[in-house]
């Protein structure tokens, strides 16, 4: 059974565009050979191995009411502590994992994001219910919430992918400082194309993605369980790489089959306590 993979490292400090030692310089698209950080596709699951248990993935975005910010500082501190305690309680190695992000200053309609990965909708429901029962929960709205599941990609790449071992049944949060999240829909015409044509178009898409090894893609699937078809989450320490990647993807032929890919959320990864302190 696939396990929830904890982030590979702690929340990094403020990043700069200066690469670390031995890290390839990527002022533009990178063609450095070797294992990419990106996850654009994976090899098929090995039928000789046990099937992989899929994960439930949820991105919940919250907006605090103005009334909460006018409460006494001591009362707000208690609210934050109780909210953070629920997040801590539900971080169960191998079963349930949540990461926290601030969106103060990057979105006007949300203030923070909780990204959770688990194995059951019921556990997710219970955890979110406990969050909303805290005193802070009474002052929160949730304008956006995206539910998805992991699933093996039907498109392959010609080099090892970091999630091959789990057959894309498991998400590996990379722990990068920034994450860019959005729902995604393809046109119905896309699904009517012959498989060979879809693969040809995806090959170009994958090729462009692999040119930006400092951007890690997490793709999850929402068919029938939420409004969108996919949820994509790009992790990176270098926002400029993500901007250039998206601009270049707009120029690929497959972009003609994009129905919608908004709203887009630019999030800063911080510990839960800091995420809450940034609310005010």
C-alpha positions as CSV (number, residue, x, y, z in Angstrom):
1,X,0.0,0.0,0.0
2,X,1.3,3.4,-0.8
3,X,2.1,5.6,2.1
4,X,1.6,9.3,2.5
5,X,5.0,10.8,1.8
6,X,6.1,13.5,4.2
7,X,7.6,16.7,2.7
8,X,11.2,16.1,1.8
9,X,12.4,19.0,4.0
10,X,11.2,21.7,6.2
11,X,9.7,25.0,5.0
12,X,12.6,26.7,3.3
13,X,13.7,30.2,4.1
14,X,13.1,33.0,1.8
15,X,14.5,31.9,-1.6
16,X,16.6,33.9,-4.0
17,X,17.4,33.3,-7.6
18,X,20.9,32.3,-6.7
19,X,21.2,28.5,-7.2
20,X,22.7,26.3,-4.5
21,X,26.0,24.6,-5.1
22,X,25.8,22.0,-7.8
23,X,22.3,23.1,-8.7
24,X,21.9,23.8,-12.5
25,X,21.5,27.5,-13.3
26,X,18.0,28.0,-14.8
27,X,17.6,31.6,-15.9
28,X,15.5,30.2,-18.6
29,X,14.4,26.7,-19.7
30,X,16.8,24.0,-18.4
31,X,17.9,21.1,-20.5
32,X,20.2,19.7,-17.8
33,X,20.1,15.9,-18.1
34,X,19.1,13.6,-15.2
35,X,16.1,13.1,-13.0
36,X,13.8,16.1,-13.2
37,X,12.0,17.5,-10.2
38,X,8.9,17.8,-12.3
39,X,6.3,15.0,-12.4
40,X,4.9,15.1,-15.9
41,X,3.7,11.5,-16.3
42,X,4.7,8.1,-15.0
43,X,5.2,4.6,-16.1
44,X,2.3,2.2,-15.9
45,X,1.8,0.3,-12.7
46,X,3.7,-3.0,-12.6
47,X,0.9,-5.7,-12.7
48,X,3.2,-8.1,-10.7
49,X,3.0,-5.8,-7.7
50,X,0.0,-5.2,-5.5
51,X,-2.4,-2.4,-6.6
52,X,-1.7,1.0,-5.1
53,X,-4.3,2.5,-2.8
54,X,-5.2,5.9,-4.1
55,X,-5.1,9.0,-1.9
56,X,-7.8,11.7,-1.4
57,X,-6.4,15.2,-1.9
58,X,-8.1,18.4,-0.8
59,X,-7.2,22.0,-1.1
60,X,-9.3,24.2,1.2
61,X,-9.1,28.0,1.0
62,X,-10.3,30.2,3.8
63,X,-11.2,33.9,4.2
64,X,-11.4,35.4,7.7
65,X,-14.2,37.8,8.4
66,X,-13.3,41.4,9.2
67,X,-15.0,41.1,12.6
68,X,-12.4,38.6,13.7
69,X,-9.5,41.0,13.2
70,X,-11.2,43.5,15.5
71,X,-11.2,41.1,18.4
72,X,-8.8,41.6,21.3
73,X,-5.3,40.1,20.6
74,X,-5.6,37.7,23.6
75,X,-8.8,36.3,22.2
76,X,-7.4,35.9,18.7
77,X,-4.4,34.1,20.2
78,X,-6.7,31.5,21.8
79,X,-8.6,31.0,18.5
80,X,-5.3,30.5,16.6
81,X,-4.0,28.0,19.1
82,X,-7.2,25.9,19.0
83,X,-7.2,25.9,15.2
84,X,-3.5,24.9,15.0
85,X,-4.1,22.1,17.6
86,X,-6.6,20.5,15.3
87,X,-4.1,20.6,12.4
88,X,-1.5,19.0,14.7
89,X,-3.9,16.3,15.9
90,X,-4.7,15.2,12.4
91,X,-1.1,15.0,11.1
92,X,-0.8,11.2,11.3
93,X,2.3,9.7,9.6
94,X,1.3,7.3,6.9
95,X,-2.4,8.1,7.2
96,X,-3.2,11.9,7.0
97,X,-1.0,14.9,6.2
98,X,-1.8,18.6,6.0
99,X,0.4,21.5,4.8
100,X,-0.4,25.1,5.4
101,X,0.0,28.2,3.1
102,X,-0.7,31.9,3.4
103,X,-2.3,33.8,0.5
104,X,-2.3,37.2,2.2
105,X,-1.4,39.7,-0.6
106,X,-1.6,37.1,-3.4
107,X,-5.4,36.7,-3.6
108,X,-8.2,39.1,-2.5
109,X,-10.8,36.4,-1.9
110,X,-8.8,34.0,0.3
111,X,-6.3,34.4,3.2
112,X,-5.0,30.9,3.7
113,X,-4.9,27.3,2.3
114,X,-4.8,23.9,3.9
115,X,-3.6,21.1,1.6
116,X,-4.6,17.7,3.0
117,X,-3.7,14.2,1.8
118,X,-5.3,11.1,3.2
119,X,-7.0,7.9,2.2
120,X,-10.7,8.5,3.0
121,X,-13.3,11.1,2.4
122,X,-14.8,10.4,5.8
123,X,-11.5,11.3,7.6
124,X,-11.2,14.5,5.5
125,X,-14.8,15.4,6.4
126,X,-14.2,14.8,10.1
127,X,-11.0,16.8,10.1
128,X,-12.5,19.8,8.3
129,X,-15.5,19.6,10.6
130,X,-13.3,19.9,13.7
131,X,-11.5,22.9,12.1
132,X,-14.8,24.7,11.6
133,X,-16.0,23.9,15.1
134,X,-13.1,25.9,16.6
135,X,-13.8,29.5,17.6
136,X,-11.8,30.7,14.6
137,X,-14.0,28.5,12.4
138,X,-16.9,30.6,13.2
139,X,-15.2,33.6,11.6
140,X,-14.2,31.7,8.4
141,X,-15.7,31.5,4.9
142,X,-14.4,29.0,2.4
143,X,-14.9,30.5,-1.1
144,X,-13.0,27.7,-2.8
145,X,-12.4,24.0,-2.1
146,X,-11.1,21.4,-4.5
147,X,-11.4,17.7,-3.9
148,X,-9.4,15.2,-6.0
149,X,-7.8,11.7,-6.0
150,X,-4.5,10.4,-7.2
151,X,-4.4,8.2,-10.3
152,X,-1.7,6.9,-12.6
153,X,-1.1,9.0,-15.7
154,X,-1.8,7.3,-19.0
155,X,1.0,9.3,-20.6
156,X,4.6,8.2,-20.2
157,X,7.9,10.0,-20.2
158,X,11.3,8.6,-21.3
159,X,13.1,9.1,-18.0
160,X,12.6,8.0,-14.4
161,X,9.8,9.8,-12.6
162,X,10.1,10.3,-8.8
163,X,6.6,8.9,-8.2
164,X,7.0,5.8,-10.3
165,X,7.4,3.6,-7.2
166,X,3.9,4.5,-6.2
167,X,2.4,4.3,-9.7
168,X,1.2,7.9,-9.2
169,X,-1.0,6.5,-6.4
170,X,0.8,8.7,-3.9
171,X,1.6,12.4,-3.8
172,X,5.1,13.4,-2.6
173,X,4.9,17.0,-1.3
174,X,8.3,18.5,-2.1
175,X,8.4,21.1,0.6
176,X,9.1,24.0,-1.7
177,X,8.3,27.5,-0.5
178,X,5.7,28.4,-3.1
179,X,2.8,26.4,-4.6
180,X,0.5,27.5,-7.5
181,X,-2.8,25.7,-7.5
182,X,-5.7,25.8,-10.0
183,X,-8.6,23.7,-11.2
184,X,-8.5,22.5,-14.8
185,X,-11.0,21.4,-17.5
186,X,-10.3,20.1,-21.0
187,X,-12.8,20.5,-23.9
188,X,-15.0,17.6,-24.8
189,X,-13.3,17.5,-28.2
190,X,-10.1,16.5,-26.4
191,X,-11.6,13.3,-25.2
192,X,-12.9,12.4,-28.7
193,X,-9.4,12.6,-30.2
194,X,-7.7,9.3,-31.1
195,X,-5.4,8.0,-28.4
196,X,-2.4,8.4,-30.7
197,X,-3.2,12.1,-31.3
198,X,-3.6,12.8,-27.7
199,X,-0.3,11.2,-27.0
200,X,1.4,13.3,-29.6
201,X,0.0,16.5,-28.1
202,X,0.9,15.4,-24.6
203,X,4.5,14.5,-25.6
204,X,5.0,18.2,-26.5
205,X,3.4,19.3,-23.3
206,X,5.7,16.9,-21.3
207,X,8.8,18.0,-23.2
208,X,8.2,21.7,-22.2
209,X,7.5,20.8,-18.6
210,X,10.7,18.9,-18.3
211,X,12.6,22.0,-19.4
212,X,11.9,23.5,-16.0
213,X,13.3,21.0,-13.5
214,X,12.9,23.4,-10.6
215,X,9.1,23.2,-10.9
216,X,7.4,20.1,-9.5
217,X,3.9,19.2,-10.8
218,X,1.3,17.4,-8.8
219,X,-1.7,16.4,-10.8
220,X,-4.8,14.9,-9.2
221,X,-8.1,13.9,-10.7
222,X,-11.7,15.1,-9.9
223,X,-13.9,13.4,-12.4
224,X,-17.3,12.9,-10.8
225,X,-16.3,13.9,-7.3
226,X,-16.0,17.7,-7.8
227,X,-16.8,20.3,-10.5
228,X,-13.4,20.4,-12.1
229,X,-11.7,17.5,-14.0
230,X,-8.2,18.0,-12.5
231,X,-6.5,19.9,-9.8
232,X,-2.9,20.9,-10.6
233,X,-0.4,22.1,-8.0
234,X,3.0,23.3,-9.0
235,X,5.6,23.5,-6.2
236,X,8.8,25.6,-6.6
237,X,11.2,27.8,-4.9
238,X,11.5,29.9,-8.0
239,X,8.2,31.7,-9.1
240,X,9.9,33.1,-12.2
241,X,10.4,29.5,-13.5
242,X,6.7,28.8,-13.1
243,X,5.7,32.0,-14.9
244,X,8.0,31.2,-17.8
245,X,6.7,27.6,-17.9
246,X,3.1,28.6,-18.1
247,X,3.8,31.2,-20.8
248,X,5.6,28.6,-22.9
249,X,2.8,26.0,-22.3
250,X,0.3,28.5,-23.8
251,X,2.2,28.3,-27.0
252,X,1.8,24.5,-27.3
253,X,-0.7,22.9,-29.6
254,X,-2.5,21.1,-26.8
255,X,-3.5,24.5,-25.2
256,X,-6.3,24.7,-27.8
257,X,-8.1,22.0,-25.8
258,X,-8.1,23.8,-22.5
259,X,-11.6,24.8,-21.5
260,X,-10.8,26.6,-18.2
261,X,-7.9,26.8,-15.8
262,X,-8.8,29.5,-13.3
263,X,-8.9,30.7,-10.6
264,X,-5.2,30.5,-9.9
265,X,-3.9,30.6,-6.3
266,X,-0.3,31.7,-5.5
267,X,0.5,30.4,-2.0
268,X,3.4,30.8,0.4
269,X,4.2,27.7,2.5
270,X,4.5,28.5,6.2
271,X,4.0,26.5,9.4
272,X,0.4,26.6,10.8
273,X,1.2,29.0,13.6
274,X,2.8,31.5,11.2
275,X,-0.1,31.1,8.7
276,X,-2.5,32.0,11.4
277,X,-0.4,34.9,12.7
278,X,-0.4,36.4,9.2
279,X,-4.2,36.7,9.4
280,X,-3.8,39.6,11.8
